[in-house]
Amino acid sequence: MNKIKKLKAKPPACRDNSENSVHSVKKVRQLIPLLLDWFAANARDLPWRRTRDPYAIWVSEIMLQQTQVKTVIPFWNRWMHELPTIEAAAKAPSEKIHKLWEGLGYYTRVRNLQKAAQIIAEKHGGKFPENFDDVLALPGIGRYTAGAICGIAFNQPTPILDGNVIRVLTRIFGIAENPKEKKTNQLLWQLAEDLVKNSPLVTRHSSLSCSLLNQSLMELGALVCTPRNPQCLVCPVRKLCVAFKENRVEKLPNLGKRETATARRFIAFVIDQNGKFLVRQRPAGVVNAHLWEFPNVEVAAGQTDTKAVFKNVFGTIPPTVQPLCTVKHSITRYRITLEAFKVSLNKSPLTINGVWKTPAQMQQIAFTAAHKKLASAAVKSILSGR
Ligand code: SF4
C-alpha cells in the first residue's frame, strides 16, 4: 500500500510508457528488483564495499579505471593504510603517491587525485563534497566517477555509464547503434538514469537502493554479462534481455572497428658502474610523466647493432653490451617490445641526464611497469655475478 502511494506521489523519470520502446517504464521497473535481488545474493566482498567513506570509494573508483578489481585490491589496501584521509593524500610527497601507484599505470590519475584532494582540503574544509556539480568539478573526476561516488557513498540517484554498464544496457535493451555515437550515448545515460531514479520507488531495498542499483549494474557486467562468454543462463535479467531473446548477444555492444595495433621497438641500456645504475625521470607532459626508467631509445625493427645505438645515445662505444631481458607490453594501440642490454662501465663519464642509484635506492622510486621489470632483472644479474 505504501509503495503504491509513493508511486503516485512521485512520478518516475521515465518518459515513454509503450512496451515496445527501449524506454518502457514497465521494463525499467521490472529490471530493478531483479538486479537488486541478484546483487544482494552475489555481490563480491570488496574492501571498498565495506565502507561509505566517499574518500575510500573515490580512491577505488579512480584505481578501477583501466584496471581490474583483483589487481586493484592490494593497491587500494596499501593506499588507504598509508594515506587514510583526504588530508594525508593532499599533503603526501609526489614521490610517495607515485610509489603507491607504481604498477597501476595511467599516472595522471594519481596526480589528479592529489590535486583534487588539495582542492577539497582548501575549498571544502577537507570534507568530500556531496553536491554532484562540486564533485564533477574536481580534477580527474568525470561524469561516470562523480555519479559512482555520489551514488555509492551518498545514495544519490546519479547515473553511471562505463564499459560494463554500456555492455549490460545495450544487450538488455537490444541497442544496435554504436554507444560512442552522441545520440546512442545520450540514450544509454538516460536509461542508466531511469533505472537509478526509479529504484527507490519499486523496491524493498529502498534505504540504499540508488547505491545498490548502480553497483548491481557494474557487478552484472563484471561477473555475468562479460564481453566474451556471458553467463546468460544464470543471468537474473535474461527474460527481459532483447539480445538474449534475439540471439544477438555476441553482436552487442556494437563498438565499430577497432584501431589496428602498431608495433614499436625500444632498446634500453641498463648501465652499471661500481654497483650503481643509471636511471632517469620522465619529464612532465609525456606518457608516464615523473616515473623513472633506464635510458632507452626507439629503434627500427631491423636494427641489430646495439653498440651503434649506444653510441648514438651516449656518444661513446661501450666495451661490452650483453642482452639482459625483453619485456613486451601495450600502451593504448601500441604493442611495444622493450629489449634491455646490460652495459658495465668502470670509469667512462657519461654525458646524459640521469642519476646513479644503488639497488636499495631503486626500491624507493617509482618505475614504469616495464622498467620495473628491468630493474628486477638488473638487480638479479648483479646478485648472480653475471
Ligand atoms: Fe547479458 Fe546474457 Fe544477461 Fe542479456 S541475458 S544481460 S546478454 S548476460
Residues whose N, C-alpha, C, O or C-beta is under 5 A from the ligand:
A	BS01	SF4	V168 R171 I172 V224 C225 P230 Q231 C232 C235 V237 R238 C241 A243 F244 V249
